[in-house]
Amino acid sequence: MKNKFRCDFCGIETDWVARVAIAPSYNRMYSEPKYACRACHEKKEHERETSIRKPPSPPPPQQA
């Protein structure tokens, strides 16, 4: 019998979870562990990768 896990993001019961703790510009080693099912993991990875590649927004113009 396989162990079942619960996704901390969507709440489904699954037999596979992942936790990303360290990646470029990302460190959650000392945060409370959160585990994601495959769908949530892929969504979060895409969001994280998109935010890494996205250049920072310029500051708003100063009011005189």
KARANOR-V286487 format. One record per run of one state. SS is the DSSP state (h for helix, s for strand, l for the rest). FROM is the first residue (numbers start at 0). TO is the last residue. If there is no record, write none. Layout:
BEGIN
SS;FROM;TO
SS;FROM;TO
END
This chain:
BEGIN
l;0;3
s;4;5
l;6;11
s;12;13
l;14;16
s;17;17
l;18;20
s;21;22
l;23;24
s;25;26
l;27;34
s;35;35
l;36;36
h;37;52
l;53;63
END
